[in-house]
Every structure is written in C-alpha cells, then in structure tokens.
Amino acid sequence: MALSEEDKLWIEKKRRDIEREERELKRRGIIPYTEDELEEIRAKKEEMREQAELTAEAMKKAGMFQRNNRRTSEYTEFDSIDYNPATGLPMFGGVDAAGNPFGCSDD
C-alpha cells in the first residue's frame, strides 16, 4: 500500500520536528555532539571570529560611528575595540560578535 501525499507530508513534518528537538537538546548539552559535529562547530566559530575581526577592523578604519546614548543624538568615533577574553571576538554593546556576554563563551 502506497502512502498518500498527506501521510508523506506528516512524516516529513515529524522528521523535521525530531531534528529540531535533537539540535536543541545538543545545544543544551543534554545529548552529546559527535566529533564530526564538534569539528564543524569549531570551524564555524573560527570563521565567525575571523569575519568579526575583519569587520571590526574595517569599521575602525572607515571611521564608523557608534551611538553613544540612545536618548541623545550624540555620536562618538570608535577609539578602541574591546575583545571578549573568553572568545577573542570584538565586543559591541556588552556582547561579542557571536552574542556572548563579556567573559563568557559557548564552550
């Protein structure tokens, strides 16, 4: 007996739901990552770190301006860029380029 299109769609939806749940459990550390997954994550993080550093340097060289206070229209030039010591990524507004707070990392 062949599956109907409705059954195929239901199966596909369930498969995606299970994959999403598994990703969330891995993110929380409940299910361990495989070595291949960890290597892929490390490579992506390194790529993001390099891109963030290039972006920060380009912004600094271009003389980009950052809003100093949300309630005013005063702007200040980037004098220096702070880096998150835990990740090495440049900090913007209290978080690094990957969204980690100062002194914290995803690891």
Secondary structure, DSSP 8 states (H G I E B T S, - for coil): ----HHHHHHHHHHHHHHHHHHHHHHHTTSS---HHHHHHHHHHHHHHHHHHHHHHHHHHHTT-EEES-TTS--EEE-----B-TTT--BEETTEETTS-BTT----
